[in-house]
Amino acid sequence: MTPPIMQVQNIVKEFSGVRVLHNINLDIHAGEVLGVLGENGAGKSTLLKIISGIYPLTSGQIKIDGKLVEIRSTSDAKRLGIAMIPQEFNLISTLNVFENIFLGNEVKKGLLLDKAAMREKAARLLTELATELSPDALVENLSVAEKQMVEIAKALVNDSRILIMDEPTTVLTDHEVEIFFSLVDTLKQRGVTLIFISHKLKEVKLLCDRLAILRDGYLVSLDDVSEINEQDMARKMVGRELNQIYPSRREPSDHVVLKVSHLAIKGVLNDINFELKKGEVLGFAGLIGAGRTETAEAVMGLRKKDAGEIEINGQYATINSIADALSYHLAYLSEDRQGKGLIMNSDIPKNITLISLAAYVKGLIRQKKENAVAQEYVKRFDIKAASLHTNLINLSGGNQQKVYLSKWMDTHPNILILDEPTRGIDVNTKKEIYHFIHSLTEQGVSVIVISSELEEIMGLSHRVIVMRSGEIMGELIGDAINEKEIMYYAAGLKTMKQA
């Protein structure tokens, strides 16, 4: 194997006196794909944020090409040829695609920006990524998957030597994942070193050369990918054997709690009809852009409907805003928790009571009650944080998601819509959320799960609705809930009329 391009030696990181990384040592080689695995809170993102200059290290050292370097900022990292594709987007929504790609790396012509040159280079990059995304498209109008492609292009614009990717494929379609894998092969052939965080163990097995596994801030294992299977990966991540991830399902009631009839949004949704029963998990499957999120947003009053009716427990409901939805005890976890769900520079209690704040106000905000309830949710969901008043930006993605779930549970919903509920979450936290969903259904709560992970849809759902291009293509139940059937409908190879 070639000599290390980077050496991480005795890295220690502390936040407010709490040690989150313990003497991490890693040699990273040119042209390899190093997978970094671990549960949420294991220290993966913290380690890579140190390497990329986002966090300062507490002690230890980093060498590049055998020479000691100081990485005190992202500018230092960029100068050393290190770039990071973050798990959560770092884009400016009011700028267009090419402006975001070149943000901080603007091309100038004299004293002015050379927008034509930037637009042309951005177009080339996007073509290499096999996306039809326009360089002139506004970022605020992009889907989550399209924003991810912009982040990838943004990281590649400097021809980086070391490229760090934190959950880069989470929101990509199967086709986009294939393109991404091909891109990784091309980068490896150029000698680019890739550091890859993912909770998708199958992807890790296919993509990586070696795997570094962290647990509770310690490096517990460094393996060649050919010498470890997915079961061993999961066991080393959690420090114990994992039992069945998906809980057994109990049959729901026949009582219909939600009925959606002839829902339509011009150019987005066409004649959407479905029912949700009490205590049921109804899965929504489909490729990116199929209209699943748009359906959820229309039901919640976040999108203006051109047609359609909604019934709650047999009564017609007028839902034109999130306040209307709350009055009918509906709750919705968006797929974009940082952009639409949480205030990252605020602490746990303030985020949990964002929507339910009225219950904590008696003249002034009753902070003691707010903190006590937040502490209950921290215990209930095993939220790992240095303290109750840690800002969410300092929590792992999985713990942020648990706070987001707590926020909506504090509204006491009867119908819960979860859009990509386990995006960027480790296998053990996924199990916790799956069992929590099961416990809700046992209490009579009805749940809609929108997910791009077919295994998740199949493992959780009593019924599955498959969408494509803003229409419902099929509804599956029982043995028909399998990967083959779902993909036939999602790809348009089969419709309800042909079923």
Buried (B, 14 or more C-beta within 10 A) or exposed (E): EEEBBBBBBEBBBBBEEEBBBBBBEBBBBBBBBBBBBBBBBBBBBBBBBBBBBBBEBBEBEBBBEEEEBEBEEBEBBBEBBBBBBBBBBEBEEEBBBBBBBBBEEEBEEEEEBBBEBBBBBBBEBBEBBBBEBBBEBBBEEBBBBBBBBBBBBBBBBBEBBBBBBBBBBBBBBBEBBEBBBEBBEEBBEEEBBBBBBBBBBEBBBEBBBBBBBBBBBBBBBEBEBEEBEEEBBBBBBBEEEEEEBBBEBEEBEEEBBBBBBEBBBEEBBBEBEBBBBBBBBBBBBBBBBBBBBBBBBBBBBBBEBEBBEBBBBEEEBEBEEBEBBBEBBBBBBBBBBBBBBBEBEBBBBBBBBBBBEEBBEEEEBBEEBBBEBBBEBBEEBEBBBBEBEBBBEBBBBBBBBBBBBBBBBBBEBBBBBBBBBBBBBBBBBBBBBBBBBBEBBEEEBBBBBBBBBBEBBBBBBBBBBBBBBBBBBBBBEEEBBBEEBBBBBBBEEBBEEEE
